[in-house]
Amino acid sequence: MDLEANKPEDWSKLSDSDIISTIDTSKSIQSYTIPTVETISASFLMNQFINIKHCTILVGMPGTGKTQIIKGLLNDLCAKNPIYIQQIINFNFYTDANAL
């Protein structure tokens, strides 16, 4: 939000200007979340909820990038703050409580 002009700003202004220099080509492409307007806005809002200790959930059609946005957010949180750790558990249609 541009407080001086009292109008909303574009999400793309929160993007890192030089994403290419931060990519380690020895890692798989799944290790990265490419910043688009959608990933930037979702990550920003989820970070705001995390900061106030409020649970969030992403909802959307298959293939919209929900998992990748969450992985990118968790990777950033764990890299910046040692109090966060992550464990990824893959679910599918056949996953039930006994399988966990």
NORWO-V200110 format. One record per residue. N is the residue number from 1. RES is the residue in one letter. SS is DSSP state (a for helix, b for strand, c for the rest). PSI is psi in whole degrees, -180 to 180 (none if undefined). OMEGA is omega in whole degrees, 0 to 359 (NA if undefined). Layout:
# NORWO-V200110
N/RES/SS/PSI/OMEGA + N/RES/SS/PSI/OMEGA
This chain:
# NORWO-V200110
1/M/c/129/175 + 2/D/b/102/185 + 3/L/c/-31/179 + 4/E/c/-42/180 + 5/A/c/-10/180 + 6/N/c/49/178 + 7/K/b/154/179 + 8/P/c/148/177 + 9/E/c/164/180 + 10/D/c/140/180 + 11/W/a/-29/184 + 12/S/a/-17/178 + 13/K/a/-17/178 + 14/L/a/-4/182 + 15/S/c/146/171 + 16/D/c/134/185 + 17/S/c/-28/185 + 18/D/c/70/181 + 19/I/c/-32/185 + 20/I/a/-37/182 + 21/S/a/-16/181 + 22/T/a/-5/183 + 23/I/c/124/176 + 24/D/c/109/185 + 25/T/c/-7/177 + 26/S/c/-15/179 + 27/K/c/158/179 + 28/S/c/159/181 + 29/I/a/-26/178 + 30/Q/a/-13/180 + 31/S/a/-7/186 + 32/Y/c/147/171 + 33/T/c/113/181 + 34/I/c/127/183 + 35/P/c/113/171 + 36/T/c/173/179 + 37/V/a/-39/182 + 38/E/a/-45/181 + 39/T/a/-35/178 + 40/I/a/-47/182 + 41/S/a/-43/180 + 42/A/a/-44/179 + 43/S/a/-42/179 + 44/F/a/-49/181 + 45/L/a/-41/179 + 46/M/a/-38/176 + 47/N/a/-40/179 + 48/Q/a/-42/178 + 49/F/a/-40/179 + 50/I/a/-41/181 + 51/N/a/-29/178 + 52/I/c/14/177 + 53/K/c/49/179 + 54/H/c/132/181 + 55/C/c/147/178 + 56/T/c/163/175 + 57/I/c/141/175 + 58/L/c/135/181 + 59/V/c/137/178 + 60/G/c/173/180 + 61/M/c/157/176 + 62/P/c/140/177 + 63/G/c/7/181 + 64/T/c/-4/175 + 65/G/c/16/181 + 66/K/a/-50/182 + 67/T/a/-43/181 + 68/Q/a/-38/177 + 69/I/a/-44/180 + 70/I/a/-44/179 + 71/K/a/-43/178 + 72/G/a/-42/179 + 73/L/a/-45/179 + 74/L/a/-41/177 + 75/N/a/-43/179 + 76/D/a/-44/180 + 77/L/a/-45/182 + 78/C/a/-34/180 + 79/A/a/-33/185 + 80/K/a/-24/186 + 81/N/c/119/184 + 82/P/c/-7/178 + 83/I/c/-13/179 + 84/Y/c/136/171 + 85/I/c/162/180 + 86/Q/c/149/173 + 87/Q/c/121/183 + 88/I/c/127/176 + 89/I/c/119/180 + 90/N/c/130/177 + 91/F/c/155/170 + 92/N/c/-170/183 + 93/F/c/-34/185 + 94/Y/c/-5/181 + 95/T/c/129/175 + 96/D/c/-180/183 + 97/A/c/-35/181 + 98/N/c/-32/181 + 99/A/c/-25/180 + 100/L/c/none/NA
